[in-house]
Amino acid sequence: MGRAYSQDLRRRVFAYIASGHSCRAAGRVFGVSASTAIRLAAEHRQTGSLAPQRQGRAPGTAGKLAAHTAFLVEIVGAEPDITLAELARALAETQGLTVQLSSIHRALVRAGLSYKKRADRAGAGTRGPQAGTA
C-alpha cells in the first residue's frame, strides 16, 4: 500500500493553488499528479482539512465472512473436528454463501482458532526400510 503525501507537501500544493495557480500547474511544480492536486483542493473545499484519509479497511470488516464469524466459531465449538469443506457446505446451506476454503481458514485464524494436530493421529513417519539397516 502506498504512503500518504506529507503534510508539508500538502500545504505547499494547496497554498500554490490558493494563490491563483491551476491544479495542473501545482502538480507540475511539486511533482505530484494533476489528479492529486485536484483531489487536495476539493478535499480542502469540502472538509477544510488537508489531512490524509485512513487507508485500508477498518479492522473486522475484511471480506464477506466478517458477518458470519460468530456462526463459524459456533459450529467449530460444537464440532471441533469439522473440516473446512464441511464448514463451506454449512455456510452454503444455511447462509447461502459460497466461499473458498482458504477464506474460511483465514476467518478462523482471525477469530483465534487454529488447527492443532492431535496426539492420537499417526504422523507421516518414514516409508520403506529404516535408515541404517541393510
C-alpha positions in Angstrom: 0.0 0.0 0.0 1.3 3.4 -0.8 2.1 6.1 1.7 0.2 9.4 2.0 2.0 12.6 1.0 3.5 14.6 3.8 1.5 17.4 5.5 4.2 19.9 4.4 3.8 18.9 0.7 0.0 19.0 1.0 0.1 22.5 2.5 2.6 23.8 -0.2 0.4 22.4 -3.0 -2.7 23.9 -1.6 -1.1 27.3 -0.9 0.1 27.3 -4.6 -3.4 26.6 -5.8 -4.9 29.1 -3.4 -2.6 31.8 -4.7 -4.3 31.6 -8.1 -2.4 28.9 -10.0 -4.2 25.9 -11.6 -4.2 22.5 -10.1 -2.3 21.1 -13.1 0.4 23.7 -12.7 0.7 22.9 -9.0 1.1 19.2 -9.9 3.9 20.1 -12.3 5.7 22.4 -9.9 5.6 20.0 -6.9 6.0 16.7 -8.8 2.6 15.2 -8.0 -0.1 14.2 -10.5 -2.7 16.7 -11.5 -5.4 14.5 -10.1 -3.7 14.6 -6.7 -3.6 18.4 -6.7 -7.3 18.5 -7.8 -8.2 16.0 -5.0 -6.3 18.0 -2.4 -8.1 21.2 -3.4 -11.5 19.5 -3.5 -11.0 17.9 -0.1 -9.9 21.3 1.4 -13.1 22.9 0.0 -15.3 20.1 1.4 -13.7 19.5 4.8 -11.4 22.4 5.4 -8.6 19.9 6.1 -5.6 18.6 4.2 -5.1 15.6 6.5 -4.7 12.3 4.7 -7.6 9.9 4.9 -7.3 6.5 6.6 -6.0 3.8 4.2 -7.4 0.2 4.0 -10.4 -1.3 5.6 -11.5 -1.0 9.2 -10.4 -4.0 11.3 -13.0 -6.7 11.4 -14.8 -5.7 8.1 -12.5 -7.6 5.7 -14.3 -9.9 3.3 -17.7 -11.4 3.1 -17.1 -13.8 6.0 -16.8 -11.0 8.6 -20.5 -11.0 9.3 -20.5 -14.8 9.7 -17.6 -15.2 12.1 -19.9 -16.0 15.1 -21.6 -18.7 13.0 -18.3 -20.3 12.1 -17.0 -20.2 15.7 -20.3 -21.7 17.0 -20.0 -24.6 14.5 -16.4 -25.3 15.3 -17.1 -25.1 19.0 -19.9 -27.7 18.7 -17.8 -30.0 16.4 -14.1 -29.3 16.8 -13.1 -32.0 14.2 -15.1 -30.4 11.4 -13.2 -29.9 8.1 -13.0 -26.7 6.1 -15.0 -28.4 3.3 -17.8 -29.2 5.8 -17.8 -25.6 7.0 -18.1 -24.4 3.4 -21.1 -26.7 2.9 -22.7 -25.5 6.1 -22.2 -21.9 5.0 -23.8 -22.6 1.6 -26.8 -24.5 3.1 -27.6 -22.2 6.0 -26.3 -18.8 4.9 -26.4 -19.1 1.1 -22.8 -18.1 1.0 -20.2 -19.7 -1.3 -16.6 -19.1 -0.3 -13.1 -20.6 -0.8 -11.7 -22.9 1.8 -8.7 -20.6 2.3 -11.1 -17.7 3.1 -12.7 -19.8 5.8 -9.3 -20.7 7.2 -8.3 -17.0 7.4 -11.6 -16.1 9.1 -11.0 -18.8 11.7 -7.4 -17.7 12.3 -8.7 -14.1 12.8 -11.2 -15.4 15.3 -8.4 -17.0 17.2 -9.0 -20.6 16.1 -6.3 -22.8 14.5 -5.8 -26.4 13.5 -3.8 -28.4 16.0 -2.5 -31.9 15.4 -4.0 -34.4 17.7 -1.8 -36.8 19.6 -4.0 -39.8 18.7 -3.3 -39.4 15.0 -0.4 -41.2 13.4 2.3 -39.0 11.9 3.7 -39.2 8.4 6.6 -41.5 9.6 9.1 -42.9 7.2 8.4 -45.2 4.3 10.5 -48.2 3.2 13.4 -49.8 5.1 14.7 -47.9 8.1 17.8 -45.8 7.5 21.0 -47.6 8.6 19.6 -51.1 8.2 20.6 -53.1 5.1 
